[in-house]
Amino acid sequence: MNKKLTELQSTAISGNDITSSCLYVSALTILYAGQWAWLSLCIVALVLFLFRRIYGEVVGALPLNGGAYNVLLNTATKRTASLAATLTILSYMATAVISASEAMHYMSSIFKELPVLIATVVVLVLFCILTISGIGESANVAVFIFLFHLFSLVVLIFASGIFISQHGFSLLEINWNIPLQSSSIWKALFFGFSAAMLGISGFESSANFVEEQQPHVFPKTLRNMWIVVSIVNPLLAFLLICILPMATVGDHKESLLAYLGHVTGGRWLSILISVDAVLVLCGAVLTSFVGVSGLMNRITLDRILPNFLLKQNKKGASYRIVILFLILCLSVLMVTEGHLGSLAGVYTFSFLSVMGLFAVGNLLLKIKRRKLPRPEKATVVSVLVAILFVGAAFYGNILLNKASFYTFLKYLLPTLCFIYIMLNRIEVIDVLIKLIEFLYSPLRKFVIVVNRYLFKAKRRLHSQEFVFFTKKDNVAILNKVMQYVQANESTKKLKIVNVIKDGEDNELLKKDLEVLDRAYPEIDIEFIEIEGVFGPDLIEELSIKWHIPKNFMFIASPSDRFSYRVAELGGVRLIM
């Protein structure tokens, strides 16, 4: 069994992504909010505080990899969940490429002759190899990067404090009286907040590899990330306003903290911050690979992606998924030729959409899974406020850069088309069969071979069996189960399993199933009675005996009196 990640390791993997934001978010926020940038970043910290509870409730109730995809899969339809998965993958892809490229741009400020494009490819390949080597090894690298990043920030803040103590607050007075670019302070705060929301990208990463974490670690990672971001980002923005003339921020926006280090501590501090930037941005690349591995593994298990991606190496890593993600990242890098400004739109809008969908999933969890036990709860008001803030940031970013929004749509729509085809493979195969039969005469030999392959693929998809564990003779619930399977899965076989105690009678349930069998003739229903106790051991036994993965087994939402946590059932899906 693979060793589970500790609090420090889990925090480091996610924290490298979210804390790397301080390298650019302060500059962006000052450009839009001016001297009120620190307040915009404080508002972002408040939003993040709301999302701590939102994420904590959802993952506490459904502690499975997949983040927004997982909650929507268990509360909505598979198609809705697939949208969340698509947006998350796009976000990770953009994060990996942008972070690797920016890291090498920082590196080029130290080594002037560095070929940035080639170096970016090397970084992506390196972290692909590291992820394939196992999450434990990846986590140790992440911890080193995270601790070095925190050390560098503390040194920079300390040096800035000494600089202010020696030079006073005269520059703060000048900067404070500079007229705002926006017509009002409210506009400045709104656009500053919209830009500053980039500072929380990565907060969702921990939910995508929660199964690899030790028990009770997940909420601690959320707390730790919130503390760091809430202190560091507003503080750095305030220090920048105290130390640097506002007019110089735009000139140094790509490496503003390195410039701050040069002003407050000299060249050595500037180099330290540049090295830190390289490392932590590379850490964000690692976060992308680890997070996307957990997510893509989950959606592949649910047959949204081809099953051949699931093959694992001796370290337990799904190396084909990691390699596929690397290919996607490299293709984007090559297409853009290293000019990644357009991907910033994909980055911004995709992760904001994911956070919004996660909050919607929280509301659905409250409505549809009320009895499901959870360690903490977010109030409905706080969830609605969080959705409002995310929606405002999304709209604000459209106003700031419409071209980036259109770029986001260009990446999103083809990806959604691919996912749609995967979800509707049976219908696609049927269309292809009819088309090939139409071409039968002129291409007879080719048609016979292709048709044989398509029919074989169709039979394989139909033959996958699913299991629903029922505990009572409620025809309404069983009818909803049939509707769910019909709408979300391509199977034609369903086992209805009832775990009974000695002496119990199932006559009513059998009569209900006879009715359903006639109502759904296209689905082969098999009723099985098992004497025993329902729980993880029985699920494991049946999964091995029937060769049916646990994520193809369904149950109705359990109450708070249920003997087991959902995570203990090994990925069994809640569909009622």
C-alpha positions in Angstrom: 0.0 0.0 0.0 1.4 3.4 -0.9 2.3 5.7 2.0 -0.1 8.5 2.5 0.9 12.1 2.4 1.4 14.1 5.6 0.1 17.6 6.3 3.3 19.2 5.3 3.6 17.2 2.1 0.0 17.9 1.1 0.2 21.6 1.9 3.5 21.9 0.0 2.1 20.3 -3.2 -0.9 22.6 -3.2 0.8 25.5 -1.6 3.5 25.9 -4.2 0.8 26.7 -6.8 -1.2 29.2 -4.7 1.7 30.9 -3.0 3.6 31.3 -6.3 0.8 33.9 -7.1 2.6 36.5 -4.9 5.2 36.8 -7.7 2.8 38.4 -10.0 -0.5 39.1 -8.3 0.7 42.2 -6.3 1.8 43.9 -9.5 -1.4 43.1 -11.3 -3.5 44.3 -8.4 -1.6 47.6 -8.0 -2.0 48.3 -11.7 -5.8 48.2 -11.4 -6.4 49.2 -7.8 -3.5 51.5 -7.2 -2.9 52.3 -3.5 -6.0 50.2 -2.6 -4.4 47.0 -3.9 -3.9 45.7 -0.3 -7.6 46.0 0.4 -8.5 44.2 -2.9 -6.2 41.3 -1.7 -7.9 41.3 1.7 -11.3 40.8 0.0 -9.8 37.9 -1.9 -8.6 36.5 1.5 -12.2 36.8 2.7 -13.5 34.9 -0.4 -10.9 32.2 0.3 -12.1 31.9 3.9 -15.6 31.2 2.6 -14.3 28.5 0.3 -12.4 26.8 3.1 -15.8 25.7 4.6 -17.3 25.0 1.1 -14.4 22.7 0.2 -14.2 21.2 3.7 -17.9 20.2 3.7 -17.8 18.7 0.3 -14.6 16.7 0.6 -15.4 15.8 4.2 -18.7 14.2 2.9 -17.2 12.7 -0.3 -13.4 12.3 0.4 -12.6 11.0 -3.1 -10.2 12.4 -5.8 -11.8 14.6 -8.4 -12.6 17.9 -6.7 -15.6 19.6 -8.4 -16.0 16.6 -10.7 -16.4 14.3 -7.8 -19.1 16.4 -6.0 -21.1 17.0 -9.2 -20.9 13.3 -10.2 -22.5 12.4 -6.8 -25.1 15.1 -6.8 -25.9 15.9 -10.5 -25.4 14.2 -13.9 -22.3 12.7 -15.4 -22.4 15.4 -18.2 -22.4 18.2 -15.7 -19.5 16.6 -13.8 -17.6 16.2 -17.1 -17.8 20.0 -17.6 -16.1 20.5 -14.3 -13.5 17.9 -15.1 -12.8 19.6 -18.5 -12.4 23.0 -16.9 -10.1 21.7 -14.3 -7.9 19.9 -16.8 -7.7 23.1 -18.9 -6.7 25.0 -15.7 -4.0 22.6 -14.9 -2.7 22.6 -18.5 -2.5 26.4 -18.5 -0.9 26.4 -15.0 1.8 24.0 -16.0 2.8 25.7 -19.2 2.6 29.3 -17.9 4.5 28.4 -14.7 7.3 26.5 -16.5 7.7 29.4 -19.0 7.7 32.1 -16.3 10.2 30.1 -14.3 12.6 30.0 -17.2 12.0 33.7 -17.9 13.2 34.4 -14.3 16.1 32.0 -14.8 17.1 34.0 -18.0 17.4 37.1 -15.8 20.3 35.3 -14.1 21.7 33.3 -17.1 21.3 35.7 -20.0 21.9 33.2 -22.8 19.3 30.7 -21.6 17.1 29.4 -24.5 13.7 29.9 -22.7 11.6 27.8 -25.0 13.9 24.7 -24.9 14.4 25.2 -21.1 10.6 25.2 -20.7 10.3 21.9 -22.5 13.0 20.5 -20.3 11.1 21.6 -17.1 7.9 20.0 -18.3 9.6 16.7 -19.2 11.5 16.7 -15.9 8.4 17.1 -13.7 6.6 14.5 -15.9 9.4 12.0 -15.0 9.2 13.0 -11.3 5.4 12.5 -11.2 5.8 9.0 -12.8 8.4 8.1 -10.2 5.7 8.3 -7.5 3.8 10.8 -5.5 6.0 10.3 -2.4 9.1 11.4 -4.2 7.2 14.3 -5.8 6.0 15.4 -2.4 9.5 15.5 -0.9 10.6 17.8 -3.7 7.5 20.0 -3.2 8.3 20.3 0.5 11.8 21.6 -0.2 10.5 24.1 -2.7 7.7 25.3 -0.4 9.9 25.8 2.7 12.5 27.6 0.6 9.8 29.9 -0.8 8.5 30.7 2.7 12.0 31.4 3.8 12.7 33.8 0.9 9.4 35.7 1.5 10.3 36.1 5.2 13.7 37.5 4.2 12.1 39.9 1.7 9.5 41.1 4.2 12.1 41.5 6.9 14.4 43.5 4.5 11.5 45.7 3.5 10.7 46.4 7.1 14.3 47.5 7.8 14.2 49.7 4.6 11.0 51.4 5.8 12.4 51.9 9.3 15.4 53.7 7.8 13.5 55.8 5.1 10.1 56.3 6.7 6.7 56.5 5.1 7.2 59.5 2.9 6.8 57.5 -0.4 3.6 56.0 1.0 2.2 59.6 1.4 3.0 60.4 -2.2 1.6 57.1 -3.6 -1.5 57.5 -1.4 -2.4 60.9 -3.0 -1.9 59.8 -6.6 -5.3 59.9 -8.5 -6.8 56.5 -9.3 -7.0 55.4 -12.9 -10.6 54.3 -12.4 -13.3 56.9 -11.9 -14.0 55.8 -8.4 -12.5 53.8 -5.5 -15.3 51.2 -6.0 -14.3 50.6 -9.6 -10.6 50.4 -8.6 -11.5 47.9 -5.9 -13.6 45.8 -8.3 -11.0 45.6 -11.0 -8.3 45.1 -8.5 -10.3 42.3 -6.9 -11.0 40.7 -10.3 -7.2 40.6 -11.1 -6.3 39.6 -7.6 -8.5 36.4 -7.8 -5.6 35.0 -9.8 -3.9 34.8 -6.4 -6.1 31.9 -5.2 -5.6 29.6 -8.3 -4.4 26.3 -6.9 -6.6 26.3 -3.8 -8.7 23.5 -5.5 -5.6 21.3 -6.1 -5.7 19.5 -2.7 -9.2 18.2 -3.4 -7.9 16.4 -6.5 -5.5 14.1 -4.6 -7.3 13.8 -1.3 -7.3 10.0 -1.4 -3.4 10.1 -1.3 -3.6 12.2 2.0 -3.6 10.9 5.5 -6.9 11.1 7.4 -8.0 14.6 8.5 -5.1 16.2 6.6 -7.3 17.9 3.9 -8.9 20.6 6.0 -5.5 21.4 7.4 -4.1 22.0 3.9 -6.9 24.5 3.3 -6.2 26.3 6.5 -2.5 26.5 5.9 -2.9 27.8 2.4 -5.4 30.4 3.5 -3.2 31.7 6.3 -0.2 32.1 4.0 -2.1 33.8 1.2 -4.1 36.1 3.6 -0.9 37.3 5.2 1.7 37.4 2.4 -0.3 38.9 -0.5 -1.8 41.9 1.2 1.4 42.6 3.2 3.6 42.5 0.1 1.2 44.9 -1.8 1.3 47.3 1.1 5.1 47.1 1.3 5.4 47.8 -2.4 3.3 50.9 -2.0 5.5 52.0 0.9 8.8 51.5 -0.9 8.4 51.8 -4.7 7.1 54.8 -6.7 3.7 53.7 -8.2 5.0 54.7 -11.7 7.7 52.0 -11.6 5.4 49.1 -10.9 4.3 48.7 -14.5 7.9 48.8 -15.7 8.9 45.8 -13.5 5.6 43.9 -13.3 7.1 40.7 -14.7 9.6 40.5 -11.8 8.4 43.0 -9.3 9.4 41.2 -6.2 12.9 40.7 -7.5 13.1 44.4 -8.1 11.8 45.0 -4.6 14.5 42.8 -3.3 17.1 44.7 -5.3 15.9 48.0 -3.8 15.6 46.8 -0.2 18.6 44.4 0.1 20.7 44.8 -3.0 21.7 42.3 -5.8 22.0 39.3 -3.4 18.4 39.6 -2.4 17.2 40.1 -6.0 19.0 36.9 -7.0 17.5 35.0 -4.0 14.0 36.1 -5.0 14.7 35.1 -8.7 16.0 31.7 -7.6 12.9 31.3 -5.4 10.7 32.3 -8.3 12.2 29.6 -10.5 11.8 27.0 -7.8 8.2 27.8 -6.7 7.0 28.2 -10.3 8.5 24.8 -11.0 6.6 23.6 -7.9 3.4 24.9 -9.4 4.2 22.7 -12.5 4.6 19.7 -10.1 1.2 20.6 -8.5 -0.4 20.5 -12.0 1.0 17.1 -12.8 0.0 15.6 -9.4 -3.4 17.2 -9.4 -4.3 16.3 -13.0 -3.1 12.7 -12.4 -5.7 12.2 -9.6 -8.5 13.8 -11.6 -7.8 12.1 -14.9 -7.4 8.8 -13.2 -10.8 9.3 -11.6 -12.6 10.3 -14.8 -10.9 7.4 -16.7 -12.3 5.0 -14.1 -15.7 6.4 -14.9 -15.2 5.7 -18.7 -15.0 9.4 -19.7 -11.5 8.8 -21.0 -10.2 5.5 -22.6 -9.4 2.7 -20.1 -5.9 2.1 -21.5 -4.8 5.2 -19.6 -5.3 3.4 -16.3 -2.2 1.2 -16.5 0.2 1.8 -13.5 3.9 1.3 -12.9 5.5 -0.3 -9.9 5.2 3.1 -8.0 1.4 3.1 -8.4 1.5 6.1 -10.9 -0.7 6.1 -13.9 2.1 6.9 -16.2 0.1 7.0 -19.4 -2.1 9.8 -18.0 1.0 11.8 -17.0 2.5 11.3 -20.4 -0.7 12.3 -22.1 -0.8 15.5 -20.0 2.8 16.2 -21.0 1.9 15.9 -24.7 -1.0 18.3 -24.3 1.2 20.8 -22.5 4.0 20.5 -25.1 1.5 20.9 -28.0 0.2 24.1 -26.5 3.7 25.4 -25.9 4.6 24.6 -29.6 1.5 26.2 -31.0 2.0 29.4 -29.1 5.8 29.4 -29.7 6.4 30.3 -26.1 4.2 33.4 -26.3 1.7 32.4 -23.6 -0.3 35.6 -23.1 -3.3 34.0 -24.7 -3.2 31.0 -22.2 -3.6 33.5 -19.3 -7.3 33.7 -20.3 -7.7 29.9 -20.2 -5.9 30.0 -16.8 -8.1 32.7 -15.3 -11.6 31.7 -16.6 -11.2 28.0 -16.2 -10.2 28.0 -12.5 -12.8 30.6 -11.6 -15.4 28.4 -13.4 -14.2 25.4 -11.4 -14.5 27.2 -8.1 -18.0 28.4 -9.0 -19.1 24.8 -10.0 -17.6 23.5 -6.7 -19.8 26.0 -4.8 -22.8 24.9 -6.8 -21.9 21.3 -6.0 -22.0 22.3 -2.3 -25.5 23.5 -2.6 -26.6 20.4 -4.5 -25.0 18.3 -1.7 -27.1 20.2 0.9 -30.3 19.6 -1.2 -29.8 16.0 -2.4 -27.5 14.5 0.2 -28.8 16.1 3.4 -28.3 13.0 5.5 -24.7 12.4 4.4 -22.4 12.9 7.4 -19.8 15.6 7.1 -17.3 17.0 9.6 -18.1 20.7 8.9 -20.8 22.7 7.2 -20.8 26.0 5.2 -24.0 28.0 5.6 -26.2 28.5 2.5 -25.7 32.3 2.8 -21.9 31.9 2.8 -22.0 29.6 -0.3 -24.2 32.1 -2.2 -21.9 35.0 -1.3 -18.9 33.0 -2.5 -20.7 32.3 -5.8 -21.5 36.0 -6.1 -17.9 36.9 -5.6 -16.6 34.4 -8.1 -19.2 35.5 -10.7 -18.1 39.1 -10.1 -14.5 38.2 -10.7 -15.4 36.3 -13.8 -17.3 39.3 -15.2 -14.5 41.7 -14.2 -11.9 39.7 -16.0 -14.1 39.7 -19.2 -14.2 43.5 -19.0 -10.4 43.6 -18.4 -9.5 41.4 -21.3 -12.2 40.2 -23.7 -9.6 38.7 -26.0 -8.5 36.3 -23.3 -12.1 35.2 -22.8 -12.5 34.4 -26.5 -9.3 32.4 -26.3 -10.7 30.5 -23.3 -13.7 29.6 -25.4 -11.5 28.4 -28.3 -9.8 25.9 -25.9 -13.0 24.9 -24.1 -15.3 24.1 -26.9 -13.1 21.5 -28.7 -12.4 19.9 -25.4 -16.1 19.7 -24.6 -16.7 18.2 -28.0 -14.2 15.4 -27.3 -15.8 14.7 -23.8 -19.3 14.7 -25.4 -18.1 12.1 -28.0 -16.7 9.9 -25.2 -19.9 10.2 -23.2 -22.0 9.3 -26.2 -19.8 6.6 -27.8 -22.6 4.2 -28.4 -24.5 6.8 -30.5 -21.3 7.8 -32.3 -20.6 4.1 -33.1 -24.2 3.7 -34.4 -23.8 6.6 -36.7 -20.4 5.3 -38.0 -21.9 1.9 -38.6 -24.8 3.4 -40.7 -22.3 5.6 -42.6 -20.1 2.6 -43.4 -23.0 0.5 -44.5 -23.9 3.3 -46.9 -20.4 3.0 -48.4 -20.5 -0.8 -48.4 -20.4 -1.4 -52.2 -17.4 0.7 -53.2 -15.3 -0.1 -50.1 -16.4 -3.6 -49.3 -13.2 -5.1 -47.7 -12.5 -1.9 -45.7 -16.1 -1.8 -44.5 -16.1 -5.4 -43.3 -13.0 -4.8 -41.2 -14.1 -1.5 -39.7 -17.7 -2.7 -39.1 -16.4 -5.7 -37.2 -14.2 -3.5 -35.0 -17.1 -1.1 -34.3 -19.6 -3.8 -33.4 -16.9 -5.3 -31.1 -16.4 -1.9 -29.4 -20.2 -1.5 -29.0 -20.5 -4.9 -27.4 -17.7 -4.2 -25.0 -19.3 -0.9 -23.9 -22.7 -2.6 -23.4 -21.2 -5.6 -21.6 -19.8 -3.6 -18.7 -22.0 -4.5 -15.7 -23.1 -2.1 -13.0 -24.3 -2.8 -9.5 -26.9 -1.1 -7.3 -27.2 -2.0 -3.6 -30.8 -1.6 -2.5 -32.0 -2.1 1.1 -35.8 -1.9 0.6 -38.7 -2.5 -1.8 -39.2 1.1 -2.9 -40.1 1.1 -6.6 -39.8 4.9 -6.9 -36.1 4.7 -5.9 -35.4 1.8 -8.1 -37.1 3.6 -11.0 -34.8 6.6 -10.5 -31.8 4.2 -10.5 -32.9 2.9 -13.9 -33.4 6.4 -15.2 -29.9 7.4 -13.9 -28.2 4.4 -15.6 -30.1 5.0 -18.8 -29.1 8.7 -18.9 -25.5 8.5 -17.7 -24.1 5.1 -18.6 -23.8 3.0 -21.8 -24.3 -0.3 -20.1 -27.1 -2.8 -20.9 -26.5 -4.9 -17.7 -27.4 -4.0 -14.1 -27.2 -6.1 -11.0 -29.7 -5.2 -8.2 -28.2 -6.5 -5.0 -30.1 -6.8 -1.7 -28.1 -7.7 1.4 -30.5 -9.4 3.8 -30.4 -11.0 7.2 -31.6 -14.6 7.8 -35.4 -14.9 7.7 -36.1 -11.6 5.8 -38.6 -11.7 3.0 -38.1 -10.0 -0.5 -41.3 -10.8 -2.3 -42.4 -7.2 -2.8 -39.0 -6.2 -4.1 -39.0 -9.0 -6.6 -42.4 -7.9 -7.9 -41.2 -4.3 -8.2 -38.2 -5.5 -10.3 -40.5 -7.5 -12.6 -42.4 -4.3 -13.3 -39.1 -2.4 -14.0 -37.8 -5.2 -16.2 -40.8 -4.8 -18.4 -40.5 -0.9 -18.3 -36.8 -1.0 -19.3 -36.5 -3.9 -21.8 -33.2 -2.5 -23.1 -31.4 -3.1 -19.8 -30.8 -6.6 -18.5 -31.7 -6.6 -14.8 -30.3 -9.3 -12.6 -31.6 -9.5 -9.0 -29.2 -11.1 -6.4 -29.9 -11.8 -2.7 -26.9 -12.0 -0.4 -27.1 -13.0 3.2 -24.6 -11.0 5.3 -23.8 -7.4 6.3 -23.3 -4.6 3.8 -19.9 -2.8 4.1 -16.4 -2.4 2.6 -15.5 -6.0 3.0 -18.6 -7.2 1.0 -18.0 -4.6 -1.7 -14.4 -5.7 -2.0 -15.4 -9.3 -2.2 -18.1 -8.7 -4.9 -15.8 -6.4 -6.9 -13.2 -9.1 -7.1 -15.7 -12.0 -7.7 -17.6 -10.2 -10.5 -14.7 -8.2 -11.9 -16.7 -5.0 -11.5 -14.7 -1.8 -10.4 -16.1 -0.2 -7.3 -16.8 3.0 -9.1 -19.4 1.1 -11.2 -21.3 0.2 -8.0 -24.0 2.6 -6.7 -25.8 3.2 -3.5 -28.5 5.6 -2.3 -27.3 8.4 -0.1 -26.7 7.0 3.4 -27.9 8.7 6.6 -25.7 9.9 9.5 -26.4 6.6 11.2 -24.6 4.7 8.5 -21.8 2.6 9.9 -19.1 3.6 7.4 -17.8 6.8 5.8 -18.3 7.0 2.0 -14.5 7.0 1.5 -14.3 3.5 3.2 -16.5 2.1 0.4 -13.7 2.5 -2.1 -15.3 4.9 -4.6 -18.9 3.6 -4.7 -21.0 6.2 -6.3 -24.0 8.0 -4.7 -26.8 8.4 -7.2 -29.9 9.0 -5.0 
